[in-house]
Amino acid sequence: MKLIRCRAMTPLTLGILLTVAASTQAESKDDDQEVRQRWHSDIAQRYIELADRSSSLQQASVDYCTSPDEQSRTRLDHRWLDAYQAWQAVRLVDFGPIEIDSRAWQLQFWPDRKNLVGSRMATHLRQTSPLVTQNDIDAAGVAEQGFPALEYLLYDEAMSDIDLSAAQPCSLLQAISGHIADTSSVLAEDWESFGEHYLATDSYTAATLHGAMQLLDTMEDKRLGAPLGMMGSSANHYLAEAWRSDASVALISGSLQGLQQGFAPGLRQWLESRQQSALADAFEAQLADTIDEAQSQSSGIASGLEDDVSRARLATLYLEVAQLRELLNQQIAASLGVVRGFNSSDGD
């Protein structure tokens, strides 16, 4: 056998190779930081929108309690859903300021398998005095502080026998909406302050992707799969979000639009820096199809389960979300070298 002799690299050759490698690594880090800059900016806009819509909700609560009529009640219902959807749009962020004092749970206590929201609200409503204040709600448990607590006041069957404009219900209404508005405003401010740390910490690139992946995990398995009976048990509309108002699909639509506006542009930037623009195209196309399917639904999960046609449409939405999840969580994550076991808290 003829041996092939390899010439040893000269110090000059070795130095050139190391320089090229270091330059490539530096360019990759610069690309990732630019991706985080885009994400930070886009997410900031979602937090600002949440703060603005929550402020409008608080004002609508005050207006209704000041002049309780059909018009102010309709406006209140709309402002509640607008703000709730704005929260869904930024729900993909599961690290940073949202982790302080369990703020995500403060805004949305769910799942609520023991109906703590219902029992806590019923307890407050049985007490005619003293009137509940925002200080009381600020110091209360998370089941009493967020959008589901307001949903109880606006839509629960028990409220059919209670005048929402009465003293205690209106005090609760204003106290909870005030807590949501204050929490949302602080979140927007804290996210802006968090920017320097977010941009300087490399692991937040993967953490942001992981947050979107986790959002789709929850959307397919818990927000759709469990109540629709796709997870090995019978369909049960009480497992859905916002079952009292039948707004479950509207909330899912809000989350999907949050991905489209606050996540997809940065993801495209990251994928294109890795010469993977085809995957960005595929994700955006599947996301648009899924949003279209969500917005075309004629009902939420609670009412949809009572009708075969609506139930079939909900199953179609479930499949669209499953395809979107597979694309992001498997193909795209693999192409970017992000593994499923990543812990988003590692970036703190």
C-alpha positions in Angstrom: 0.0 0.0 0.0 1.4 3.4 -1.0 1.3 5.9 1.8 0.3 9.4 1.1 2.3 12.0 3.0 0.5 15.1 4.1 2.5 18.2 4.4 2.2 19.8 7.8 0.5 23.2 7.9 2.7 26.1 8.2 2.0 28.6 11.0 0.8 31.1 8.3 -1.7 28.6 6.8 -3.0 27.6 10.3 -3.3 31.3 11.2 -5.4 31.9 8.1 -7.7 29.0 8.8 -8.2 30.1 12.4 -8.9 33.7 11.3 -11.5 32.5 8.7 -13.2 30.3 11.3 -13.3 33.1 13.9 -14.6 35.5 11.3 -17.4 33.1 10.3 -18.3 32.5 14.0 -18.4 36.3 14.6 -20.6 36.8 11.5 -23.0 34.2 12.8 -23.2 35.9 16.2 -23.8 39.2 14.5 -26.6 37.7 12.5 -28.2 36.2 15.6 -28.1 39.6 17.4 -29.8 41.3 14.4 -32.5 38.6 14.7 -32.9 39.4 18.4 -33.1 43.1 17.6 -35.9 42.5 15.2 -37.7 40.3 17.7 -37.3 42.7 20.5 -38.8 45.5 18.4 -41.7 43.4 17.1 -42.5 42.0 20.6 -42.3 45.5 22.1 -45.1 46.6 19.7 -47.2 43.7 20.9 -46.7 44.6 24.5 -47.5 48.3 23.7 -50.7 47.1 22.0 -51.6 45.0 25.0 -51.1 48.0 27.3 -53.2 50.3 25.1 -56.0 47.8 24.7 -56.0 47.0 28.4 -56.2 50.8 29.2 -59.2 51.0 26.9 -60.8 48.0 28.7 -60.3 49.8 32.0 -62.0 52.9 30.7 -64.8 50.9 29.2 -65.4 49.4 32.7 -65.6 52.8 34.3 -67.9 54.0 31.5 -70.2 51.1 32.0 -70.4 51.5 35.7 -71.0 55.2 35.3 -73.7 54.9 32.7 -74.9 51.3 32.4 -76.8 50.9 29.2 -76.8 48.6 26.2 -74.2 50.7 24.3 -71.7 50.8 27.1 -72.2 47.1 27.8 -71.5 46.2 24.1 -68.4 48.4 24.2 -67.2 46.7 27.4 -67.6 43.3 25.8 -65.7 44.3 22.7 -62.9 46.0 24.8 -62.5 42.8 26.9 -62.0 40.6 23.8 -59.7 43.1 22.1 -57.4 43.2 25.2 -57.6 39.4 25.7 -56.6 38.9 22.1 -53.7 41.4 22.5 -52.5 39.2 25.4 -52.6 36.1 23.2 -50.5 37.9 20.6 -47.6 38.2 23.0 -48.1 34.9 24.8 -45.2 33.3 22.9 -42.8 35.2 25.2 -42.3 33.0 28.3 -39.1 34.5 29.6 -38.0 37.9 30.9 -40.4 40.4 32.5 -43.4 38.1 32.1 -41.9 35.7 34.6 -41.8 38.3 37.4 -44.6 37.6 40.0 -46.2 35.1 37.8 -47.6 37.8 35.5 -48.7 35.4 32.8 -50.9 33.6 35.4 -52.1 37.0 36.6 -53.4 37.9 33.2 -54.8 34.4 32.4 -55.3 31.7 35.0 -55.7 28.7 32.8 -56.1 25.7 32.8 -58.6 26.0 35.6 -59.6 22.4 36.2 -61.0 23.1 39.7 -63.0 26.2 38.6 -61.2 28.4 41.0 -62.2 31.5 39.0 -65.9 30.6 39.4 -65.6 29.9 43.1 -63.6 33.0 43.9 -65.8 35.3 41.9 -68.9 33.8 43.4 -67.5 34.4 46.9 -66.8 38.1 46.1 -70.3 38.6 44.7 -72.0 37.1 47.8 -70.3 39.8 49.9 -72.2 43.1 49.5 -69.7 45.0 51.7 -67.1 46.1 51.9 -66.8 46.9 48.2 -63.8 45.2 46.5 -61.0 47.6 45.6 -58.1 47.3 43.2 -55.8 47.0 46.2 -57.7 43.9 47.2 -57.4 42.4 43.7 -53.7 43.4 43.5 -53.1 41.3 46.7 -55.4 38.5 45.7 -54.7 35.1 44.0 -54.1 34.9 40.3 -57.6 33.3 39.8 -59.1 36.7 40.7 -56.9 39.0 38.7 -57.1 38.4 35.0 -59.2 38.1 31.8 -61.0 34.8 32.9 -62.2 36.6 36.1 -63.7 39.4 34.0 -65.1 36.8 31.7 -67.0 35.3 34.6 -68.6 38.7 35.4 -69.5 39.3 31.8 -70.7 35.9 30.6 -71.2 33.3 33.4 -74.7 31.9 33.7 -74.7 32.8 37.3 -74.6 36.5 36.3 -78.1 36.2 34.7 -79.5 36.6 38.2 -77.1 39.4 39.2 -77.1 43.0 38.0 -73.6 43.7 36.7 -74.1 47.4 37.3 -74.8 46.8 41.0 -72.2 48.1 43.5 -70.2 45.0 44.2 -70.1 43.6 40.6 -69.1 47.0 39.2 -66.4 47.3 41.9 -65.0 43.9 40.9 -65.2 44.8 37.2 -63.3 48.1 37.7 -60.8 46.6 40.2 -59.9 43.6 37.9 -59.7 45.7 34.7 -57.5 48.2 36.6 -55.2 45.4 37.7 -54.9 44.1 34.1 -54.2 47.6 32.8 -51.5 48.2 35.4 -49.9 44.8 34.8 -49.9 45.3 31.0 -48.4 48.8 31.3 -45.6 47.6 33.5 -44.9 44.7 31.2 -44.5 47.1 28.2 -42.1 49.2 30.2 -40.1 46.3 31.5 -39.7 44.7 28.1 -38.2 47.9 26.8 -35.8 47.9 29.8 -35.0 44.2 29.2 -33.8 45.0 25.7 -30.1 45.5 26.5 -29.9 42.1 28.3 -31.9 40.4 25.7 -29.7 41.6 22.9 -26.5 40.8 24.7 -27.5 37.2 25.7 -26.9 34.7 22.8 -29.2 32.1 24.3 -32.3 34.3 23.9 -32.3 33.6 20.2 -33.1 29.9 20.9 -35.3 30.9 23.8 -37.5 33.0 21.6 -37.8 30.2 19.1 -38.5 27.8 22.0 -41.3 30.1 23.2 -43.0 29.9 19.8 -42.6 26.2 19.8 -44.1 25.8 23.2 -47.0 28.1 22.1 -47.8 25.7 19.3 -47.4 22.7 21.6 -50.0 24.1 23.9 -52.3 25.2 21.1 -52.5 21.8 19.5 -52.6 19.6 22.6 -54.4 21.7 25.3 -56.2 24.6 23.6 -57.6 22.4 20.8 -56.8 18.8 21.3 -58.1 18.2 24.8 -61.5 20.0 24.5 -62.1 18.5 21.0 -61.4 14.9 22.3 -58.2 14.5 20.3 -56.0 13.5 23.2 -57.4 10.1 24.1 -60.4 11.3 26.1 -63.9 12.5 25.4 -64.6 16.0 24.1 -65.2 18.4 26.9 -65.9 22.1 26.2 -65.0 23.0 29.9 -61.4 22.2 29.0 -61.4 25.0 26.4 -60.2 28.6 27.1 -62.9 31.2 27.4 -65.7 28.6 27.3 -68.1 30.9 29.1 -67.9 33.5 26.3 -67.3 30.9 23.5 -64.2 33.0 22.5 -61.7 30.1 22.4 -61.1 30.2 18.7 -60.9 34.0 18.7 -58.1 33.7 21.3 -56.3 31.1 19.1 -56.6 33.5 16.2 -55.0 36.2 18.4 -52.0 33.9 19.2 -51.6 33.0 15.5 -51.6 36.7 14.5 -49.0 37.3 17.2 -46.8 34.7 15.6 -47.3 36.4 12.2 -46.6 39.9 13.4 -44.2 39.4 16.3 -42.2 36.3 15.5 -42.3 35.4 11.8 -40.3 38.4 10.5 -37.4 37.7 12.8 -37.6 34.0 12.0 -37.3 34.7 8.3 -34.2 36.9 9.0 -32.6 34.0 11.0 -33.4 31.4 8.4 -32.2 33.6 5.5 -28.9 34.1 7.3 -28.6 30.3 7.2 -29.6 30.1 3.5 -33.0 28.5 4.5 -35.4 31.0 2.9 -37.5 28.1 1.5 -38.4 27.1 5.1 -39.3 30.7 5.9 -41.6 30.8 2.9 -43.2 27.5 4.0 -43.8 28.7 7.6 -45.3 31.9 6.5 -47.6 30.2 4.0 -48.8 27.6 6.6 -49.2 30.3 9.2 -51.4 32.3 6.8 -53.5 29.2 6.0 -54.0 28.5 9.7 -55.0 32.0 10.4 -57.5 31.9 7.6 -59.0 28.7 8.9 -59.3 30.1 12.4 -60.9 33.3 11.2 -63.4 31.4 9.1 -64.7 29.4 12.0 -68.4 30.1 12.7 -68.2 29.2 16.4 -66.0 28.7 19.3 -65.3 25.3 20.8 -68.1 25.3 23.4 -70.9 25.8 20.8 -69.0 24.0 18.0 -69.0 20.7 19.8 -72.8 20.8 19.7 -72.9 20.8 15.9 -71.4 18.2 13.6 -70.5 20.7 10.8 -68.8 23.1 13.2 -67.1 20.2 14.9 -65.6 19.1 11.6 -64.4 22.6 10.9 -62.7 22.7 14.3 -61.0 19.4 13.5 -59.7 21.1 10.3 -58.3 23.9 12.4 -56.6 21.4 14.7 -54.9 19.7 11.7 -53.7 23.1 10.4 -52.2 23.9 13.7 -50.6 20.4 13.8 -49.0 21.0 10.4 -47.7 24.4 11.6 -46.3 22.9 14.8 -44.5 20.1 12.9 -43.0 22.6 10.5 -41.6 24.8 13.2 -40.8 22.4 16.0 -39.3 19.7 13.8 -38.0 21.0 10.4 -37.2 24.6 11.2 -35.8 23.9 14.7 -33.6 21.1 13.3 -32.3 23.4 10.5 -31.3 26.0 13.1 -29.8 23.5 15.5 -32.3 24.1 18.3 -33.2 21.0 20.2 -36.5 20.4 22.0 -34.9 20.1 25.4 -33.8 23.7 25.5 -34.8 25.5 28.7 -35.9 29.1 28.1 -34.9 30.1 31.6 -31.3 29.5 30.7 -31.1 33.0 29.2 -31.9 34.7 32.5 
